[in-house]
């Protein structure tokens, strides 16, 4: 005859393992993409659109882009991503 206390411990262990697995999955899902990454991607797309617009308007001249952003606001939050994307650092 099975021991009822052993079955109770097994049930608690299984419930604990399922909760841990669910917590790890939720943590992984939350850390994959942060809202800041999405905002930076949108900001980089906007900068690329402005550069493309300048290229079409000034197609007969060479285009040099100088970054004059400050370290505050969205420029500062996305500075590392901008440098990486545009190969400046």
C-alpha positions as a Markdown table, in Angstrom:
| # | Residue | x | y | z |
|---|---|---|---|---|
| 1 | Unk | 0.0 | 0.0 | 0.0 |
| 2 | Unk | 1.5 | 3.4 | -1.0 |
| 3 | Unk | 2.5 | 5.8 | 1.7 |
| 4 | Unk | 0.1 | 8.9 | 1.6 |
| 5 | Unk | 2.7 | 11.3 | 3.1 |
| 6 | Unk | 5.2 | 10.3 | 0.3 |
| 7 | Unk | 2.6 | 11.1 | -2.3 |
| 8 | Unk | 1.9 | 14.5 | -0.7 |
| 9 | Unk | 5.6 | 15.3 | -0.9 |
| 10 | Unk | 5.8 | 14.2 | -4.5 |
| 11 | Unk | 2.8 | 16.5 | -5.4 |
| 12 | Unk | 4.5 | 19.5 | -3.7 |
| 13 | Unk | 7.7 | 18.8 | -5.5 |
| 14 | Unk | 6.0 | 18.5 | -8.9 |
| 15 | Unk | 4.1 | 21.8 | -8.2 |
| 16 | Unk | 7.3 | 23.5 | -7.2 |
| 17 | Unk | 9.2 | 22.3 | -10.3 |
| 18 | Unk | 6.4 | 23.5 | -12.6 |
| 19 | Unk | 6.3 | 26.9 | -10.9 |
| 20 | Unk | 10.1 | 27.2 | -11.3 |
| 21 | Unk | 10.0 | 26.3 | -14.9 |
| 22 | Unk | 7.2 | 28.8 | -15.6 |
| 23 | Unk | 9.1 | 31.5 | -13.7 |
| 24 | Unk | 12.3 | 30.8 | -15.8 |
| 25 | Unk | 10.3 | 30.9 | -19.0 |
| 26 | Unk | 8.6 | 34.2 | -18.0 |
| 27 | Unk | 12.0 | 35.7 | -17.1 |
| 28 | Unk | 13.5 | 34.6 | -20.4 |
| 29 | Unk | 10.6 | 36.1 | -22.3 |
| 30 | Unk | 10.8 | 39.4 | -20.5 |
| 31 | Unk | 14.6 | 39.8 | -20.9 |
| 32 | Unk | 14.7 | 38.9 | -24.7 |
| 33 | Unk | 13.5 | 42.3 | -25.9 |
| 34 | Unk | 13.1 | 45.3 | -23.8 |
| 35 | Unk | 11.0 | 48.3 | -24.9 |
| 36 | Unk | 14.2 | 50.4 | -25.1 |
| 37 | Unk | 15.5 | 48.0 | -27.8 |
| 38 | Unk | 12.4 | 48.5 | -29.8 |
| 39 | Unk | 12.5 | 52.3 | -29.4 |
| 40 | Unk | 16.1 | 52.3 | -30.5 |
| 41 | Unk | 15.3 | 50.2 | -33.6 |
| 42 | Unk | 12.6 | 52.7 | -34.5 |
| 43 | Unk | 14.9 | 55.6 | -33.9 |
| 44 | Unk | 17.7 | 54.0 | -36.1 |
| 45 | Unk | 15.1 | 53.4 | -38.8 |
| 46 | Unk | 14.1 | 57.1 | -38.6 |
| 47 | Unk | 17.8 | 58.2 | -38.9 |
| 48 | Unk | 18.3 | 55.9 | -41.9 |
| 49 | Unk | 15.2 | 57.4 | -43.6 |
| 50 | Unk | 16.6 | 60.9 | -43.1 |
| 51 | Unk | 19.9 | 59.9 | -44.5 |
| 52 | Unk | 18.3 | 58.2 | -47.5 |
| 53 | Unk | 16.2 | 61.4 | -48.1 |
| 54 | Unk | 19.3 | 63.5 | -48.1 |
| 55 | Unk | 21.0 | 61.1 | -50.5 |
| 56 | Unk | 18.1 | 61.4 | -53.0 |
| 57 | Unk | 17.9 | 65.2 | -52.7 |
| 58 | Unk | 21.7 | 65.6 | -53.1 |
| 59 | Unk | 22.4 | 62.8 | -55.4 |
| 60 | Unk | 24.9 | 64.8 | -57.5 |
| 61 | Unk | 27.0 | 65.6 | -54.4 |
| 62 | Unk | 28.8 | 63.4 | -51.9 |
| 63 | Unk | 27.0 | 63.0 | -48.6 |
| 64 | Unk | 28.8 | 63.3 | -45.2 |
| 65 | Unk | 26.9 | 62.6 | -42.1 |
| 66 | Unk | 28.1 | 64.1 | -38.8 |
| 67 | Unk | 26.5 | 63.0 | -35.5 |
| 68 | Unk | 25.8 | 66.0 | -33.3 |
| 69 | Unk | 23.5 | 64.3 | -30.8 |
| 70 | Unk | 23.7 | 65.0 | -27.1 |
| 71 | Unk | 23.9 | 62.4 | -24.4 |
| 72 | Unk | 20.4 | 63.1 | -23.2 |
| 73 | Unk | 17.1 | 61.9 | -24.4 |
| 74 | Unk | 16.7 | 59.3 | -27.1 |
| 75 | Unk | 20.1 | 60.0 | -28.6 |
| 76 | Unk | 21.8 | 59.1 | -25.3 |
| 77 | Unk | 19.7 | 56.0 | -24.7 |
| 78 | Unk | 20.5 | 54.7 | -28.2 |
| 79 | Unk | 24.0 | 56.0 | -28.6 |
| 80 | Unk | 25.7 | 52.5 | -28.4 |
| 81 | Unk | 23.2 | 51.0 | -30.9 |
| 82 | Unk | 23.7 | 53.9 | -33.3 |
| 83 | Unk | 27.5 | 53.6 | -33.2 |
| 84 | Unk | 27.3 | 49.9 | -33.7 |
| 85 | Unk | 24.7 | 50.2 | -36.6 |
| 86 | Unk | 26.6 | 52.9 | -38.5 |
| 87 | Unk | 30.0 | 51.5 | -37.8 |
| 88 | Unk | 31.3 | 54.3 | -35.8 |
| 89 | Unk | 32.8 | 52.6 | -32.9 |
